[in-house]
Amino acid sequence: MSCHECVANSATRLAAIAESLSPQMARQLFTAMYPEPACLPMGQVFIQILRAGGDIARKAPAPAPLYAAPVYAEPFYQAAVA
C-alpha cells in the first residue's frame, strides 16, 4: 500500500464517522495516527480528502433542534365495579 492509499483510506473512514472537525483537530489526529516524520508530508493530502468529503467544518454549526415539552395523556380513571 502506498502512502497516498494509506492516508486516503484513513481520511475516508474518518470522514464517514466524524460529523465535523476543525482543521486544527484534523491535523492533530493526523499526527497522532502517523507519528513518523516520513508521513508528515501527507498531512496536506489528509486534510484535502477530509475537505472533499465535507468533514471539516467551514461554516457555523447548525442550530440545535427545538424540542417541545413532552405531552402526557390525561390519566384515565375507571370506577371499580363489584
Residue, then its C-alpha position, 0 to 999 in steps of 0.5 A: m500500500s502506498c502512502h497516498e492509499c494509506v492516508a486516503n483510506s484513513a481520511t475516508r473512514l474518518a470522514a464517514i464517522a466524524e460529523s465535523l472537525s476543525p482543521q486544527m483537530a484534523r491535523q492533530l489526529f493526523t499526527a497522532m495516527y502517523p507519528e513518523p516524520a516520513c508521513l508528515p508530508m501527507g498531512q496536506v493530502f489528509i486534510q484535502i480528502l477530509r475537505a472533499g468529503g465535507d468533514i471539516a467544518r467551514k461554516a457555523p454549526a447548525p442550530a440545535p433542534l427545538y424540542a417541545a415539552p413532552v405531552y402526557a395523556e390525561p390519566f384515565y380513571q375507571a370506577a371499580v365495579a363489584 
